[in-house]
Amino acid sequence: MTTLEQIQSHGAFRIVIALAALMLLTSCGIEGGRPQAGFTAPLPAALPKPDTQPSNGAIFQVNSAYAGLHQGNRARAVGDLVTIVLTETITTSKSTSASTDRDGSFGITPPTAGPLSFLNPNALNAAANGTFTGSGDAAQQSRLNGAIAVTIAAVHAGGTATVVGEKQMSLSQGEEWVQFAGTIRLADISSDNRLASSQVANARMIYTGRGAIQTAARPGWLSRFFNAVSPF
């Protein structure tokens, strides 16, 4: 094998190795999203620790499966379930426009007699004009409706609580996940233990999935590669 053939062989081998490495790096994203492990709500550092009351040794414990007549079965303790009604609708729009116009001119008339009489008056006249017009429009709309049951993970002083929950659905064409976490106010919970997502602070909502439909809706790994490196 000649030196030229060896160089060409090594070059082709390197190209194959590079393509294989690219396929390995991008194959993890072909199937779509996955649920986040250890999903928790973002708690501010200023919040106090969850309320805990030690047992006093008696058979009857107020904090153990007991609800007063004025409270009923409304969720209020760690482990209770709350149904979060997802009513998220976000609509944004933006429009900008700009227009500028600028004109300028000057002229010099040389004397008709004397050493400068040879100058042409038309050659000493100048004019400039500049115009700019620009516009831009942007619009986006997102909507998420449904309901998800979450669990009270911690109860804090001041009547607030942290809730965390997720729902996994295995469909014929793939899987979908809905994850929710945030801080709620116990007084906002309705009598049937329902609460609108708009009343949740520090809310984290993740809706993702994977399967044949998600894979078909995404461009291939080679298309994503060229889109990433293309300067246009």
VOMARPA-323694 format. One line per field, with one value per residue: residue number from 1; residue in three letters; x, y, z of N, C-alpha, C in turn. Coordinates in steps of 0.2 Angstrom, whole numbers, plus 5000, padded with zeros to 4 digits. Layout:
pami: NUM	...
dofi: ALA	...
n_X: X	...
n_Y: Y	...
n_Z: Z	...
ca_X: X	...
ca_Y: Y	...
ca_Z: Z	...
c_X: X	...
c_Y: Y	...
c_Z: Z	...
//
This chain:
pami: 1	2	3	4	5	6	7	8	9	10	11	12	13	14	15	16	17	18	19	20	21	22	23	24	25	26	27	28	29	30	31	32	33	34	35	36	37	38	39	40	41	42	43	44	45	46	47	48	49	50	51	52	53	54	55	56	57	58	59	60	61	62	63	64	65	66	67	68	69	70	71	72	73	74	75	76	77	78	79	80	81	82	83	84	85	86	87	88	89	90	91	92	93	94	95	96	97	98	99	100	101	102	103	104	105	106	107	108	109	110	111	112	113	114	115	116	117	118	119	120	121	122	123	124	125	126	127	128	129	130	131	132	133	134	135	136	137	138	139	140	141	142	143	144	145	146	147	148	149	150	151	152	153	154	155	156	157	158	159	160	161	162	163	164	165	166	167	168	169	170	171	172	173	174	175	176	177	178	179	180	181	182	183	184	185	186	187	188	189	190	191	192	193	194	195	196	197	198	199	200	201	202	203	204	205	206	207	208	209	210	211	212	213	214	215	216	217	218	219	220	221	222	223	224	225	226	227	228	229	230	231	232
dofi: MET	THR	THR	LEU	GLU	GLN	ILE	GLN	SER	HIS	GLY	ALA	PHE	ARG	ILE	VAL	ILE	ALA	LEU	ALA	ALA	LEU	MET	LEU	LEU	THR	SER	CYS	GLY	ILE	GLU	GLY	GLY	ARG	PRO	GLN	ALA	GLY	PHE	THR	ALA	PRO	LEU	PRO	ALA	ALA	LEU	PRO	LYS	PRO	ASP	THR	GLN	PRO	SER	ASN	GLY	ALA	ILE	PHE	GLN	VAL	ASN	SER	ALA	TYR	ALA	GLY	LEU	HIS	GLN	GLY	ASN	ARG	ALA	ARG	ALA	VAL	GLY	ASP	LEU	VAL	THR	ILE	VAL	LEU	THR	GLU	THR	ILE	THR	THR	SER	LYS	SER	THR	SER	ALA	SER	THR	ASP	ARG	ASP	GLY	SER	PHE	GLY	ILE	THR	PRO	PRO	THR	ALA	GLY	PRO	LEU	SER	PHE	LEU	ASN	PRO	ASN	ALA	LEU	ASN	ALA	ALA	ALA	ASN	GLY	THR	PHE	THR	GLY	SER	GLY	ASP	ALA	ALA	GLN	GLN	SER	ARG	LEU	ASN	GLY	ALA	ILE	ALA	VAL	THR	ILE	ALA	ALA	VAL	HIS	ALA	GLY	GLY	THR	ALA	THR	VAL	VAL	GLY	GLU	LYS	GLN	MET	SER	LEU	SER	GLN	GLY	GLU	GLU	TRP	VAL	GLN	PHE	ALA	GLY	THR	ILE	ARG	LEU	ALA	ASP	ILE	SER	SER	ASP	ASN	ARG	LEU	ALA	SER	SER	GLN	VAL	ALA	ASN	ALA	ARG	MET	ILE	TYR	THR	GLY	ARG	GLY	ALA	ILE	GLN	THR	ALA	ALA	ARG	PRO	GLY	TRP	LEU	SER	ARG	PHE	PHE	ASN	ALA	VAL	SER	PRO	PHE
n_X: 5004	5003	5010	5000	4988	4988	4987	4974	4966	4968	4962	4949	4945	4946	4935	4924	4925	4923	4910	4903	4905	4898	4885	4884	4884	4873	4862	4856	4846	4836	4825	4816	4810	4813	4807	4812	4823	4821	4813	4809	4802	4807	4813	4814	4827	4824	4813	4805	4809	4800	4785	4785	4779	4783	4778	4767	4765	4752	4737	4727	4731	4732	4738	4737	4728	4717	4703	4696	4679	4677	4686	4685	4688	4698	4713	4728	4739	4756	4757	4744	4733	4731	4722	4728	4723	4726	4728	4735	4738	4747	4750	4759	4765	4773	4778	4788	4794	4803	4809	4819	4826	4837	4844	4856	4866	4878	4886	4897	4902	4913	4923	4920	4931	4949	4961	4954	4945	4944	4938	4924	4908	4897	4904	4908	4897	4888	4878	4869	4859	4850	4841	4831	4822	4813	4806	4797	4790	4783	4775	4768	4760	4755	4747	4741	4731	4721	4722	4731	4735	4744	4755	4756	4771	4778	4774	4774	4777	4766	4756	4758	4763	4772	4771	4772	4771	4768	4763	4762	4759	4757	4755	4748	4757	4768	4776	4771	4774	4769	4774	4774	4777	4778	4774	4760	4746	4738	4725	4719	4715	4701	4685	4684	4697	4704	4714	4719	4731	4736	4737	4748	4764	4781	4780	4783	4782	4782	4780	4782	4788	4790	4793	4786	4779	4785	4798	4796	4793	4804	4819	4832	4847	4858	4853	4852	4865	4871	4863	4868	4881	4881	4884	4874
n_Y: 4994	5011	5027	5037	5030	5025	5036	5041	5030	5031	5043	5041	5031	5039	5048	5039	5035	5048	5050	5039	5042	5054	5049	5042	5051	5059	5050	5048	5058	5055	5048	5057	5067	5063	5059	5069	5064	5063	5074	5089	5103	5120	5127	5142	5149	5155	5150	5142	5127	5112	5109	5100	5089	5081	5065	5063	5052	5048	5038	5045	5055	5072	5076	5065	5058	5065	5076	5091	5097	5109	5109	5098	5086	5092	5094	5095	5091	5082	5071	5071	5072	5083	5090	5097	5109	5112	5126	5134	5147	5156	5171	5180	5195	5205	5220	5230	5244	5255	5270	5280	5295	5304	5318	5328	5341	5351	5365	5373	5388	5393	5408	5418	5424	5426	5416	5404	5402	5392	5381	5369	5373	5363	5352	5354	5352	5343	5329	5320	5306	5296	5282	5272	5258	5248	5234	5223	5208	5198	5183	5172	5158	5148	5134	5124	5112	5103	5091	5086	5075	5079	5077	5083	5088	5094	5104	5121	5135	5148	5144	5138	5126	5113	5105	5090	5080	5068	5062	5047	5041	5028	5026	5019	5023	5028	5036	5047	5061	5070	5082	5090	5103	5114	5128	5130	5138	5133	5138	5141	5130	5121	5114	5102	5098	5104	5114	5128	5130	5142	5148	5144	5145	5147	5138	5123	5115	5102	5095	5081	5069	5053	5042	5035	5046	5057	5055	5056	5069	5076	5083	5073	5066	5070	5081	5089	5091	5098	5109	5115	5118	5126	5141	5150
n_Z: 5000	4995	5001	4999	4999	5011	5019	5014	5019	5033	5035	5031	5041	5052	5050	5051	5064	5071	5066	5073	5086	5087	5085	5096	5106	5104	5104	5115	5117	5107	5111	5117	5131	5149	5165	5179	5191	5209	5211	5218	5227	5225	5239	5248	5258	5269	5275	5289	5298	5296	5305	5320	5332	5347	5353	5367	5374	5376	5372	5364	5351	5345	5333	5325	5313	5316	5315	5319	5322	5316	5306	5297	5284	5277	5269	5278	5285	5285	5272	5268	5254	5240	5227	5213	5202	5186	5178	5168	5158	5146	5138	5127	5118	5107	5099	5088	5080	5069	5061	5052	5044	5035	5028	5018	5011	5002	4994	4984	4976	4965	4961	4946	4940	4941	4949	4952	4943	4934	4940	4941	4944	4946	4950	4963	4971	4983	4990	5002	5007	5019	5024	5035	5039	5050	5058	5070	5076	5088	5095	5107	5114	5127	5135	5148	5154	5166	5179	5194	5207	5222	5236	5253	5258	5268	5282	5286	5298	5299	5291	5278	5266	5258	5243	5233	5219	5206	5190	5180	5164	5154	5137	5121	5112	5118	5133	5146	5157	5171	5182	5197	5209	5223	5234	5245	5252	5266	5270	5258	5252	5246	5251	5246	5244	5234	5223	5214	5202	5200	5212	5218	5225	5220	5210	5201	5186	5176	5160	5150	5139	5130	5116	5101	5094	5100	5095	5081	5080	5081	5074	5065	5072	5064	5057	5068	5071	5060	5060	5072	5070	5059	5052	5047
ca_X: 5000	5007	5009	4994	4983	4988	4984	4967	4963	4968	4957	4942	4944	4945	4929	4920	4926	4920	4902	4901	4905	4893	4879	4883	4882	4866	4857	4852	4841	4831	4818	4812	4811	4812	4805	4817	4823	4822	4809	4807	4800	4813	4811	4818	4831	4821	4807	4807	4809	4793	4783	4785	4777	4784	4772	4766	4764	4745	4734	4724	4736	4729	4741	4737	4722	4711	4701	4691	4673	4678	4691	4683	4693	4702	4721	4732	4745	4760	4755	4737	4732	4728	4722	4730	4719	4731	4724	4740	4738	4752	4750	4764	4765	4778	4779	4792	4795	4808	4810	4824	4827	4842	4846	4861	4869	4882	4888	4902	4902	4919	4923	4921	4937	4954	4965	4950	4939	4944	4934	4917	4903	4894	4909	4909	4891	4887	4872	4868	4853	4850	4834	4831	4815	4814	4800	4798	4784	4784	4769	4769	4754	4756	4741	4741	4725	4721	4723	4736	4735	4750	4755	4759	4778	4780	4770	4778	4774	4762	4750	4760	4765	4776	4767	4776	4768	4769	4759	4765	4754	4759	4750	4750	4763	4774	4774	4770	4775	4767	4777	4772	4779	4777	4772	4753	4743	4733	4718	4717	4712	4694	4682	4685	4704	4706	4717	4721	4739	4738	4738	4754	4770	4787	4778	4787	4777	4786	4776	4787	4786	4795	4790	4786	4777	4790	4804	4795	4792	4810	4824	4837	4854	4863	4851	4853	4872	4872	4860	4872	4888	4880	4884	4869
ca_Y: 5000	5017	5032	5041	5026	5024	5043	5041	5025	5034	5049	5038	5028	5045	5050	5034	5036	5054	5049	5035	5046	5059	5046	5040	5057	5062	5045	5049	5063	5054	5046	5062	5068	5059	5062	5071	5060	5067	5080	5093	5110	5125	5130	5148	5147	5159	5146	5138	5120	5109	5109	5093	5089	5074	5061	5064	5045	5046	5035	5050	5060	5076	5076	5058	5056	5068	5082	5094	5098	5115	5108	5093	5082	5096	5092	5100	5087	5079	5065	5072	5073	5089	5090	5104	5110	5115	5131	5139	5150	5162	5173	5186	5197	5211	5223	5236	5247	5261	5273	5286	5298	5310	5322	5333	5343	5357	5367	5379	5392	5397	5414	5418	5427	5424	5409	5398	5402	5385	5376	5368	5373	5357	5347	5356	5351	5336	5328	5313	5304	5290	5280	5266	5256	5241	5231	5216	5205	5191	5181	5166	5156	5142	5132	5118	5111	5096	5090	5081	5075	5079	5075	5088	5085	5098	5110	5126	5140	5153	5141	5136	5119	5111	5099	5087	5075	5067	5057	5044	5038	5024	5025	5014	5026	5031	5037	5054	5062	5077	5083	5097	5105	5121	5130	5132	5141	5129	5141	5142	5123	5121	5109	5095	5097	5106	5121	5130	5131	5150	5150	5140	5149	5144	5132	5120	5111	5099	5090	5079	5062	5050	5037	5036	5052	5062	5054	5058	5076	5079	5081	5068	5068	5073	5087	5094	5092	5103	5115	5117	5120	5130	5149	5153
ca_Z: 5000	4995	5006	4998	5000	5019	5022	5013	5023	5040	5035	5031	5047	5057	5049	5053	5072	5072	5066	5078	5092	5087	5085	5103	5110	5102	5104	5122	5116	5102	5113	5120	5138	5154	5172	5183	5197	5215	5210	5224	5226	5227	5245	5250	5264	5275	5278	5295	5297	5296	5312	5322	5339	5349	5356	5374	5377	5377	5367	5359	5348	5341	5326	5322	5310	5320	5312	5323	5318	5312	5300	5293	5281	5273	5270	5282	5288	5280	5269	5265	5247	5237	5220	5210	5195	5181	5173	5166	5151	5146	5131	5126	5111	5107	5092	5088	5073	5069	5055	5052	5038	5035	5021	5019	5005	5003	4988	4984	4970	4964	4958	4939	4938	4945	4948	4953	4938	4930	4944	4938	4950	4947	4953	4970	4975	4986	4993	5005	5010	5022	5026	5038	5042	5053	5062	5072	5079	5092	5099	5110	5118	5131	5139	5151	5158	5169	5187	5197	5215	5225	5243	5257	5260	5274	5284	5289	5302	5295	5287	5272	5266	5252	5240	5228	5216	5199	5187	5174	5160	5148	5132	5116	5107	5122	5140	5147	5164	5173	5188	5200	5216	5225	5241	5245	5258	5268	5270	5251	5250	5246	5256	5243	5244	5227	5223	5207	5201	5200	5219	5221	5225	5218	5207	5196	5182	5170	5156	5145	5137	5126	5112	5094	5092	5101	5091	5075	5079	5082	5068	5066	5075	5059	5055	5073	5071	5055	5063	5078	5067	5053	5053	5043
c_X: 5004	5006	5002	4988	4982	4985	4976	4963	4963	4963	4950	4940	4943	4938	4923	4920	4922	4912	4900	4900	4900	4886	4878	4881	4875	4861	4853	4846	4836	4825	4814	4814	4810	4810	4812	4817	4824	4818	4807	4805	4806	4810	4816	4821	4828	4815	4809	4807	4802	4791	4782	4784	4778	4778	4772	4765	4757	4742	4731	4729	4732	4731	4741	4730	4716	4709	4695	4684	4673	4683	4689	4688	4697	4710	4724	4738	4749	4757	4748	4738	4729	4728	4723	4727	4724	4727	4729	4739	4742	4752	4754	4764	4769	4778	4783	4793	4799	4809	4814	4825	4832	4844	4851	4864	4873	4884	4893	4902	4908	4918	4924	4927	4942	4957	4960	4944	4939	4939	4927	4912	4899	4898	4910	4903	4891	4881	4872	4861	4853	4843	4835	4824	4816	4807	4801	4792	4785	4778	4770	4763	4756	4750	4742	4735	4725	4721	4728	4735	4742	4749	4759	4766	4780	4775	4774	4774	4771	4757	4752	4763	4768	4772	4772	4772	4769	4764	4762	4760	4758	4754	4753	4756	4768	4772	4775	4771	4772	4770	4776	4775	4779	4775	4765	4752	4737	4726	4715	4714	4705	4691	4683	4692	4706	4709	4720	4728	4741	4739	4744	4760	4776	4785	4783	4783	4781	4781	4781	4784	4791	4791	4790	4784	4782	4796	4802	4794	4798	4815	4829	4843	4858	4860	4852	4861	4874	4869	4864	4878	4887	4880	4878	4862
c_Y: 5006	5022	5035	5036	5025	5030	5043	5036	5028	5039	5046	5035	5034	5047	5046	5034	5042	5053	5045	5038	5051	5055	5043	5045	5059	5056	5045	5053	5061	5052	5051	5063	5063	5062	5064	5067	5065	5074	5083	5100	5115	5129	5136	5146	5150	5155	5142	5131	5117	5108	5101	5093	5082	5071	5062	5057	5043	5042	5039	5055	5065	5077	5069	5056	5058	5074	5085	5095	5104	5114	5103	5088	5086	5095	5098	5097	5084	5072	5066	5074	5080	5089	5097	5104	5115	5120	5136	5141	5156	5164	5180	5188	5204	5213	5229	5238	5253	5263	5279	5288	5304	5312	5327	5335	5349	5358	5373	5382	5396	5403	5413	5421	5426	5417	5403	5398	5396	5380	5375	5368	5367	5351	5348	5355	5344	5335	5321	5312	5297	5288	5273	5264	5249	5240	5224	5214	5199	5190	5174	5164	5149	5140	5125	5117	5104	5096	5085	5081	5075	5078	5081	5085	5088	5103	5115	5131	5145	5150	5139	5129	5118	5105	5097	5081	5074	5062	5054	5040	5034	5023	5020	5017	5029	5032	5045	5055	5069	5077	5090	5097	5112	5122	5133	5135	5136	5132	5142	5135	5123	5115	5102	5094	5099	5113	5122	5132	5138	5152	5147	5144	5145	5137	5129	5114	5108	5094	5088	5071	5059	5044	5039	5043	5058	5062	5057	5065	5080	5078	5076	5071	5072	5080	5092	5096	5098	5109	5119	5121	5125	5137	5153	5153
c_Z: 5000	5001	5005	5000	5008	5022	5021	5018	5030	5040	5035	5038	5053	5056	5052	5061	5074	5072	5071	5085	5093	5088	5093	5108	5110	5103	5110	5121	5111	5105	5117	5128	5143	5161	5176	5190	5203	5214	5216	5222	5228	5233	5247	5257	5270	5278	5284	5294	5298	5304	5314	5330	5342	5353	5363	5378	5378	5371	5362	5357	5344	5334	5322	5320	5314	5316	5317	5319	5314	5306	5295	5290	5276	5274	5273	5285	5283	5278	5266	5258	5245	5230	5217	5203	5191	5177	5171	5159	5151	5139	5131	5119	5112	5099	5092	5081	5074	5062	5056	5045	5039	5029	5023	5012	5007	4995	4988	4977	4969	4960	4950	4936	4943	4945	4949	4948	4934	4934	4941	4944	4952	4951	4961	4974	4977	4990	4996	5008	5013	5025	5029	5041	5044	5057	5064	5076	5082	5096	5101	5114	5121	5135	5142	5156	5160	5176	5189	5204	5217	5233	5247	5260	5267	5276	5288	5293	5297	5291	5280	5272	5259	5250	5234	5225	5208	5196	5180	5170	5154	5143	5126	5112	5111	5129	5141	5155	5165	5181	5191	5207	5217	5232	5241	5252	5260	5268	5263	5248	5251	5250	5252	5241	5237	5228	5216	5207	5201	5207	5222	5220	5223	5215	5201	5192	5176	5167	5151	5144	5132	5122	5105	5091	5094	5097	5084	5074	5080	5076	5070	5069	5070	5057	5061	5073	5066	5057	5068	5075	5061	5055	5051	5047
//
